[in-house]
Amino acid sequence: MANALLTATAVTRESLRVLHQKLGFVGNVNRQYDSSFAKSGAKIGDSLKIRLPNQYTVRSGATLSAQDTTETSTTLQVATQKGVDLNFTSADLTMSLDDFSSRILEPAMSVLAASIESDALSMRKDVYQQVNNTGAVVTFGKVLEGRKKLVDSLTPAGVWNALLNTTDGVNLVDALKGLFQDSKEVATQYREGKMGRGAGFDFMESTFLSTQLRGSGNGAYLVNDIVASGDSVVTLDTGTGTIKKGEIVTFAGVNSVHPETKADSGVLQQFVVTADYAGGAGDLSISPAFISTGATQNVSALPADNAAISIAGTASTNYGQSLLFHPDAFGFATADLVMPSGVDFARREVLDGVSMRVVRQYDINADRFPTRIDVLYGFKTLRPQLACRLANLAG
């Protein structure tokens, strides 16, 4: 008996199911903002302001010291449209859904998922906390150092994720193959070559985690500036070599503080470079901004004039990057695309916060169905302090 023609709903739902299953990183970040872009008759446009948690200082003694509430926010913009365009024949559409999915939808959704994941993982370069193990093999101890950074940043309890590049995945599974006591986790290691859950993290692997190129900067860079609280650009004296976007730097005498008590941790505060620096004298852009007082204080002191700058890693080398994170560190949202009229079919489906549209038309000359599958999305690093990078040996 011949198979019935696949319906618009079946094709769209199966496309979305396959895509969703392949979104490893995106599937584990905050996607609660999608509904803001999908209100029928009340579209908000392409941008959403997301309010960040308020912070306050503590009074000592009986005298009232009222403080204003300073609202802070960040903007998530949904402006990236990507899709895959296909031609279905009449014969294709008489296949069973399983055959159609494996032959056509699986490879199509794989490349779409890869592009979306690679885009979203560019948020890695917003993360300023890093465990520096550059040029060396990852160890469980380095994962625990990363966990300590998240704990010290008061990362909320709940599901924490460890997204490993494939080199780190191989090395960590090999290092821990005899240490797990949970029989299910041991079975996962041996049968699937994956770690599963350990040390409070759900471990995953990704081939989309790019390496970080360390610039050639190896000269004695010094601060040449009177830095003010709130600054995120620092003027440097003449130095040697480039500093690349995504590199981690520290400033002599500038330590991190406890997020609530503001006590000096005794550990240098890390900063991420937010734009390529060509070398020599100039302005270096970093994140987070220096905040030396008040409820949002993040440093023990501002960098002094002529304070030395240290760059993590070895000059002119690539090092691998893995990522530890709480879902609220990053946000991802999709928006409902407009449904066109006058076509063979148009269907939109949403699964777990991911909206997809499939539009199909009929080409009578070739007996084909040109089809477009589209996702409109955006992403934003919301709270980078809830994430930490692991810098290890590049594969």
C-alpha positions in Angstrom: 0.0 0.0 0.0 1.5 3.4 -1.0 2.4 5.9 1.7 0.2 8.9 2.1 1.7 12.3 1.1 3.6 13.9 4.0 1.7 16.8 5.4 2.9 20.3 6.1 2.6 19.7 9.9 4.5 16.4 9.7 7.4 17.9 7.7 7.7 21.0 10.0 7.5 19.1 13.2 10.0 16.5 12.1 12.4 19.2 10.9 12.1 21.0 14.2 12.5 17.8 16.2 15.8 16.9 14.4 17.1 20.5 14.7 16.3 20.6 18.4 18.0 17.4 19.1 21.2 18.7 17.5 21.4 22.0 19.4 23.6 21.0 22.3 24.8 24.4 23.6 21.6 26.3 22.7 19.5 23.6 24.3 21.2 24.2 27.6 21.0 28.0 27.9 18.2 30.3 29.0 15.4 30.4 26.4 12.6 31.9 28.5 12.5 35.1 26.5 11.1 33.6 23.4 7.5 34.3 24.5 8.2 38.0 24.5 8.7 37.9 20.7 5.7 35.7 20.0 2.7 37.6 21.4 0.0 37.6 18.8 -1.0 41.1 17.9 1.6 42.6 20.2 5.0 42.2 18.6 7.8 44.0 20.5 10.0 44.4 17.5 13.5 42.7 17.2 14.9 43.8 20.6 14.1 42.9 24.3 15.6 44.7 27.3 16.4 42.1 30.0 16.6 43.4 33.5 19.6 42.1 35.5 19.5 41.4 39.3 19.8 44.5 41.5 22.7 44.8 44.0 22.8 46.7 47.3 25.4 47.6 50.0 25.0 46.8 53.7 24.8 49.6 56.4 26.8 49.3 59.6 25.3 50.9 62.7 22.0 52.5 63.5 22.1 55.5 61.2 19.9 55.2 58.1 21.7 55.3 54.9 19.1 54.9 52.2 20.3 53.9 48.7 18.7 54.3 45.3 17.9 51.2 43.3 19.9 51.4 40.1 18.3 49.2 37.5 20.7 47.5 35.0 19.7 45.7 31.9 21.1 44.2 28.7 19.5 44.0 25.2 18.8 40.8 23.4 18.3 41.4 19.7 16.6 38.8 17.4 18.0 39.7 14.0 19.7 36.7 12.5 17.8 34.6 10.0 19.2 31.4 8.7 17.7 28.5 6.8 18.2 25.6 4.5 16.6 25.6 1.0 15.6 22.2 -0.5 13.9 20.7 -3.5 11.5 17.9 -2.8 10.1 15.7 -5.6 6.7 14.2 -5.6 8.4 10.8 -5.1 10.2 12.2 -2.0 6.9 13.2 -0.5 5.5 9.6 -0.8 8.2 8.2 1.4 7.5 7.2 5.0 8.3 9.9 7.5 11.3 7.9 8.9 12.8 7.5 5.4 12.2 11.2 4.6 13.7 12.3 7.9 16.9 10.2 7.6 17.5 10.9 3.9 16.6 14.6 3.7 15.8 16.3 7.0 18.7 14.9 9.0 21.5 16.2 6.8 19.7 19.5 6.2 19.1 20.1 9.9 22.6 19.1 10.8 24.1 21.9 8.8 21.5 24.4 10.1 22.2 23.3 13.7 25.9 23.6 13.2 25.6 27.2 11.9 23.4 28.2 14.8 25.6 26.5 17.4 28.7 28.1 16.0 27.1 31.5 16.0 25.8 31.1 19.6 29.2 29.8 20.9 30.8 33.1 19.9 29.5 34.2 23.3 32.4 32.3 24.7 34.5 35.4 24.0 32.4 37.4 26.4 33.4 35.2 29.4 36.2 36.8 31.4 36.8 34.0 34.0 39.3 31.4 32.8 41.3 28.6 34.2 44.7 29.0 32.6 46.1 25.6 31.6 47.3 26.7 28.2 49.3 24.2 26.3 48.6 21.4 28.8 46.2 18.5 29.0 42.9 19.1 30.9 42.7 17.5 34.3 39.8 17.0 36.7 41.6 19.4 39.0 41.3 22.1 36.4 37.5 21.4 36.1 37.3 21.8 39.9 39.2 25.1 39.6 36.6 26.3 37.2 33.8 25.1 39.6 35.5 27.2 42.3 35.3 30.3 40.1 31.5 29.7 39.6 31.0 29.1 43.3 33.0 32.2 44.2 30.8 34.2 41.8 27.7 33.0 43.7 26.4 31.0 40.7 22.9 29.8 41.6 22.5 26.1 42.5 20.9 23.9 39.9 22.0 22.5 36.6 25.6 23.5 35.7 27.0 22.4 32.3 30.4 21.5 31.1 30.7 21.8 27.3 34.1 20.3 26.3 35.9 20.5 23.0 36.6 17.0 21.7 40.2 17.0 22.7 39.3 17.8 26.3 36.6 15.2 26.2 39.1 12.5 25.2 41.6 13.5 27.8 39.2 13.9 30.7 37.4 10.6 30.1 40.8 8.9 29.9 41.9 10.6 33.2 38.8 9.6 35.1 38.0 6.2 33.7 38.9 4.5 37.0 37.5 7.1 39.5 33.7 7.1 39.1 31.7 5.0 41.5 28.3 5.5 39.8 27.9 2.4 37.6 25.7 4.3 35.2 28.3 7.0 34.7 31.0 4.3 34.2 28.9 2.6 31.6 28.4 5.9 29.8 32.2 6.4 29.7 33.0 3.0 28.3 30.1 2.5 25.9 29.7 6.0 24.6 33.1 7.7 25.4 31.3 10.5 27.3 31.5 11.5 30.9 27.9 12.0 31.8 27.5 13.8 35.1 30.2 14.6 37.7 31.4 17.3 40.1 28.1 19.0 39.8 28.2 19.3 36.0 26.4 17.7 33.1 29.2 17.0 30.7 28.7 17.4 26.9 31.0 17.6 23.9 31.0 20.0 21.0 33.0 20.2 17.7 32.0 23.9 17.4 34.2 25.3 20.3 36.8 27.2 18.4 40.4 27.6 19.7 41.6 31.0 21.0 44.6 32.5 19.3 47.0 34.2 21.7 48.4 37.3 20.1 52.1 38.1 19.7 52.0 40.5 22.6 54.9 39.8 24.9 56.3 43.2 25.6 56.1 45.1 28.9 52.7 46.7 28.5 51.9 49.2 31.2 48.9 51.3 32.0 49.3 54.9 30.9 46.1 56.3 32.3 44.2 57.6 35.3 41.5 55.0 35.3 38.1 55.9 36.7 35.4 53.6 38.2 33.2 52.5 35.3 35.9 52.6 32.7 36.2 49.7 30.2 38.9 51.2 28.1 42.5 51.5 29.3 45.3 53.5 27.7 48.5 51.6 27.4 52.1 52.7 27.0 54.1 51.6 24.0 54.4 47.8 24.0 55.2 45.0 21.7 52.8 42.7 19.8 49.1 42.2 19.3 46.4 41.3 21.8 43.5 39.4 20.4 39.8 39.7 21.1 38.9 37.0 23.6 42.3 37.0 25.4 42.4 37.2 29.2 44.4 39.9 30.9 45.1 41.0 34.5 46.3 44.2 36.0 48.9 44.4 38.8 47.3 45.4 42.1 43.7 44.9 40.9 42.1 42.0 42.7 38.6 40.6 42.6 36.2 41.1 45.5 33.5 39.0 47.1 30.2 39.8 45.2 28.3 40.6 48.4 30.8 41.5 51.2 33.2 43.2 48.8 36.1 41.8 50.7 39.4 41.6 48.7 39.9 38.0 47.5 43.6 38.3 47.2 43.3 37.0 43.6 43.8 39.1 40.5 40.6 40.0 38.7 40.4 38.6 35.2 39.3 40.7 32.2 38.5 39.7 28.7 39.7 41.8 25.7 36.7 42.8 23.7 38.4 44.1 20.5 41.7 43.3 18.7 44.6 45.4 19.8 47.2 46.2 17.2 50.1 46.8 19.5 52.1 49.8 20.7 50.5 52.7 22.5 46.8 52.9 22.4 43.4 52.0 24.0 42.7 48.5 25.1 39.0 47.6 25.5 38.1 45.1 28.2 35.2 43.6 30.1 34.0 43.8 32.8 34.4 47.6 33.5 36.3 48.5 36.6 33.9 49.2 39.4 35.7 50.2 42.6 32.9 51.3 44.9 29.2 50.7 45.6 26.8 47.8 45.2 28.3 46.6 41.9 32.0 46.8 43.0 34.1 44.1 41.3 37.7 45.2 42.0 39.7 45.9 45.1 41.4 48.9 43.5 41.7 50.7 40.2 44.9 50.1 38.2 47.6 52.6 39.0 49.5 54.5 36.3 52.3 52.2 35.1 50.6 49.1 36.5 51.9 46.0 34.6 49.5 44.0 32.4 49.8 40.2 32.2 48.3 38.3 29.2 47.4 34.6 29.8 49.1 32.0 27.7 52.1 31.8 25.4 52.5 34.3 22.6 51.4 33.4 19.1 49.9 30.0 20.0 46.4 28.6 19.8 44.9 26.9 22.8 41.7 24.9 23.2 38.6 26.2 24.9 35.9 24.4 26.9 33.1 26.1 28.7 31.6 25.7 32.2 28.3 27.6 32.6 25.0 28.0 34.3 22.1 28.3 31.9 21.4 31.9 33.0 24.9 33.0 31.8 23.5 33.1 28.2 20.2 33.8 26.5 18.9 32.6 23.2 15.6 33.5 21.6 13.7 32.8 18.4 10.9 34.8 16.9 7.9 33.7 14.9 8.4 34.5 11.2 5.5 35.9 9.2 3.4 33.3 7.4 3.1 34.0 3.7 0.0 33.4 1.6 -0.4 32.1 -1.9 2.0 29.2 -1.5 1.5 25.4 -1.6 1.9 25.3 2.2 3.3 27.3 5.1 3.6 26.0 8.6 5.2 27.2 11.8 6.0 25.1 14.9 7.6 25.8 18.2 9.5 23.2 20.3 11.1 24.0 23.6 11.5 27.7 22.8 12.7 27.2 19.2 10.4 28.5 16.5 10.8 27.2 12.9 8.9 28.1 9.7 8.6 25.8 6.6 7.3 27.3 3.3 6.8 25.1 0.2 5.8 26.0 -3.4 5.1 23.8 -6.4 7.2 24.0 -9.6 5.0 22.5 -12.3 7.7 22.4 -14.9 10.1 20.2 -12.9 7.5 18.5 -10.7 9.4 19.7 -7.7 8.5 21.4 -4.4 11.1 24.2 -3.7 11.1 24.5 0.1 12.7 26.9 2.6 13.2 26.1 6.3 13.9 29.2 8.4 14.8 30.2 11.9 15.0 33.8 13.1 17.1 34.0 16.3 19.3 36.1 18.5 21.6 35.5 21.5 23.2 37.5 24.2 25.6 36.9 27.1 23.4 37.9 30.1 25.6 37.3 33.2 29.2 36.3 32.2 30.1 35.8 35.8 28.1 32.6 35.7 30.5 31.0 33.2 34.1 30.1 33.1 36.4 29.0 30.3 38.9 26.2 30.4 42.0 27.0 28.4 43.9 23.8 27.6 45.9 22.0 24.9 44.6 22.6 21.4 43.6 19.4 19.5 
